[in-house]
Amino acid sequence: MMSQYKSVFKDETKLDINYVPYKLPHRDRELRLLTEFFSFILHAPGKMAQRIVIAGDVGSGKTVLSQRFGMNATREAEKRGINLHYVHVNCREYRGSLFLILYHAVSVFHPSFPKRGYSAEELLQILLQVLDEQDAYVILTLDEFESLIEREGTEAVYKLTRLQETRVNKPQRLSLICVMRNLKILEKLDASTRSTLQSNVIHLEKYSKRQLVDILSDRVSLAFKPLTVPEDTVSLIADIASSEGGNARFGIELLWRAGKYADADDLNVVTPECVRKAASSIYAVMRKSEAAYLSLHEKLFLLGIARFFKESERAYASLAEAEQAYAVVCEEFNVKPRSHTQLWKYLRTLSAVGFVKTEVSENIGSRGRSTIIYLPRISAHELEKELTALLEKDV
């Protein structure tokens, strides 16, 4: 069994999906905006309630943004002697049921509260009664809000958003943050309910590759021992996560898995090959049938690329390096190499099928731009093995 001290990890819990980092790279502005929207809770609690929508694609930081805000807000409230609670509920986990969501909120204050004998409306009134008795305030975050709308429709959302209208001259104690992927789902609500939600929307744009590099580098510093994760490795993960719609959550999971492959192989660093192995374990893009349909020279070119990465432990290759590797493979199989123009066509095919990815890189210190190539989702070792077996039949 491998000794624990050999691990590349310093604290792998920092890569857990439930970990909320103190800093949120590239979400500072949204965090400040959220804090501004809820500033009344610290300055004039009970005078008003707030309803905010946070929208953005998968992995754009919606959940971690709201959780970080909740931690900050409750800490500041405690300093001022304000009894503020942040309650985060994933609506999908509770099957989109208003009853189950409210039961969870009540159980935060009364852990042994009976589950039977109440309707959702009664639970809502009980929650408000508890808050009045304890002079408490709640920011209730409804994550994956779509599930509630799809199951319960306008009625449930109306009850939550218009709650205070039934409590004339009483403190406003319940504010909402609704976290969702797409605002189009709000069209299923009636006009008045929709208008109460659409007044304050924080939209999170997809992370760019550069932003993903910053996010991943931040997690590397928290989770890994110094000098165990090279820049090339981080860049490759960022490229793959970027191709998944800028999904930071996916990138962080890939980083953790790559670290696990490094530990399993008893390595001192997390290499690009560890990333490729990790990616292929998430989704096996390299299907034998697809490789078999490639032409002879496409297979030879791809084998050259695979060998380059297997031998160099780099994440990226220039087109010139790939051509050179292809020429060596052609010589080995006693086949005349094709022209540079033809290789361009092969590269486009290999990219379209998903075996390789290409991007244009600015040449530092010289004019012009060059094409760089990387393997996004397959181990170089596995690719070489598969292609060698196919070529031995073909040639």
C-alpha positions, 0 to 999 in steps of 0.5 A: 500500500502506498504511503500517505506522505507520497501523495501529491495532495496537501488537502484534497477536501479543498476540491470537494464539491461542497467546499466553499472557498474564501475567495471566488476568482472572477465572481467578486463583482457579483458577490459585491452586488449580492451583498449590496442587494441584502445590505438592509438586513444589517442596517434595518432588519425587518423593514423589507425582504428581498428576492434575487435570481442568480442565473447561469450555466452549469459550473458558472459558480451559482451555488458557491457564490450564494453559499459564500454570500450566505457565510459572509452575511451571517458572520456580519449579522452575528457581529451586529447581534442580528439573528440571521440564518442562511438556509440553502436547499437544493430543490431537485434533491427535495423533488421540487416539493414545496412541502419538503423544502419548507419542512427542511427550513423548519427543521433547521430551527426544530430538528425533531419537528414532526413530518406528518400532519401539516400542509405546505401552507401550514409549514410556511406559517409555522416557519414565520411563527418560529422566526417571530418567536426567535426574532430571527431572519432567514435568507432561503436559497432555492437552488435548482429552482426549476424543479420547484416551478416544474412540479408546483407551478405558479401557486407555490412560487406566489406563496413564497414571493407574496408572503409578507402581504399576509403579515401587515405591520409585522417584520419581514423575516424571509428573503429569497435567492432563486438559483437557476440555469435558464430564465426562460423557465420563469415564463411558466409563471403568471405575470405578477409572480414573474415580475416579483422575481425578474426585478433583481437578476444576477446573470453569471457569464460562462468562464473563459479559459483564462478565468478557469486557469485562475480558478484552478490555480487557486484550488491547486494552491489550496489542495496540492503540495507545492510544485506538484501541478505544472502550469501545462497541466492546469492549462490542459484542464482549463482547455477541457473544462472550457470545451464543456461550456466553461464548467468550473465544477467539471474542471475542479473534479478533473483536477482531483481525479488527475491527482488521484491518477498521479498518486496511483502511479506513484508520481511526484507531479500531476502530468498532462497524461494524468489529466487525459486518463482522468478525462477518459475515465469520465467519458470514454470518447475513444471508441474503437469503432471510430478509430477503425473508420479513420483512413490509413494516414489519419491513423498514422498521423494520430499515432504520431501525435499519441507517441509525441505526448507519451514520450514528452509528458507535455500537454501541447504540441506544435503542428511542426512537432506533430508532422515530425512525429508522423514522418517517423511513424510513416518510416516505421510502417514503410509508408510515404508521408503525405504533404503538409496541406493533406495533414491539415485536412487530416487534423481537421477530421481528427478534431471534428471526431474529437480525438484531438483539439486544436487552438491558435497560439500567438508566437511569443517573440516572433511574428505570426500565429501557430497551431497547437494540438492537444489530446482532450479526453484520451490517454496517450498510452491507450491511444497508442496501443489502440492505433498500433493494433489497428495499423498492424492489420492495415499495413 
